[in-house]
Amino acid sequence: SPGWHAKREREEIRKGSPRLWTALENEEHIS
């Protein structure tokens, strides 16, 4: 399912790009 894929993708970002992950998290909290 699309939701599962998004979750998997987010986990890869979190592991591979902590700085990018933080930016994405901040964007979610702001919007």
Residue frames as qw, qx, qy, qz and C-alpha x, y, z in Angstrom:
[[0.000, 0.887, 0.462, 0.000, 0.00, 0.00, 0.00],
 [0.313, 0.751, -0.050, 0.580, 1.12, 3.61, -0.57],
 [0.484, -0.817, 0.148, -0.276, 1.17, 4.28, 3.18],
 [0.907, -0.302, 0.182, 0.229, 3.55, 1.37, 3.77],
 [0.702, 0.434, 0.087, 0.558, 5.83, 2.57, 1.01],
 [0.000, 0.861, -0.079, 0.503, 5.90, 6.09, 2.44],
 [0.704, -0.680, 0.187, -0.085, 6.75, 4.71, 5.88],
 [0.906, -0.013, 0.167, 0.388, 9.57, 2.61, 4.43],
 [0.475, 0.661, 0.044, 0.579, 10.89, 5.59, 2.52],
 [0.288, -0.875, 0.122, -0.369, 10.83, 7.75, 5.66],
 [0.852, -0.473, 0.190, 0.121, 12.78, 5.10, 7.57],
 [0.794, 0.266, 0.130, 0.532, 15.44, 5.07, 4.84],
 [0.165, 0.810, -0.024, 0.562, 15.69, 8.87, 4.97],
 [0.576, -0.785, 0.123, -0.194, 15.93, 8.81, 8.76],
 [0.889, -0.274, 0.214, 0.299, 18.78, 6.29, 8.62],
 [0.711, 0.300, 0.243, 0.588, 20.60, 7.70, 5.60],
 [0.213, 0.495, 0.085, 0.838, 20.04, 11.45, 5.90],
 [0.334, -0.529, -0.620, 0.473, 19.47, 12.58, 9.51],
 [0.078, -0.290, -0.028, 0.953, 19.75, 16.24, 8.52],
 [0.279, -0.125, -0.569, -0.763, 17.18, 15.88, 5.75],
 [0.391, -0.435, -0.811, 0.014, 14.96, 13.90, 8.11],
 [0.224, -0.455, -0.444, 0.739, 15.08, 16.72, 10.66],
 [0.101, 0.142, -0.239, -0.955, 14.15, 19.24, 7.96],
 [0.366, -0.266, -0.737, -0.502, 11.17, 17.11, 6.92],
 [0.368, -0.479, -0.729, 0.323, 10.03, 16.74, 10.52],
 [0.116, -0.362, -0.212, 0.900, 10.26, 20.49, 11.07],
 [0.208, -0.034, -0.476, -0.854, 8.26, 21.16, 7.91],
 [0.391, -0.397, -0.804, -0.208, 5.50, 18.85, 9.10],
 [0.315, -0.506, -0.585, 0.550, 5.28, 20.54, 12.47],
 [0.035, -0.261, 0.035, 0.964, 5.19, 24.03, 10.92],
 [0.290, -0.068, -0.556, -0.776, 2.55, 23.31, 8.28]]
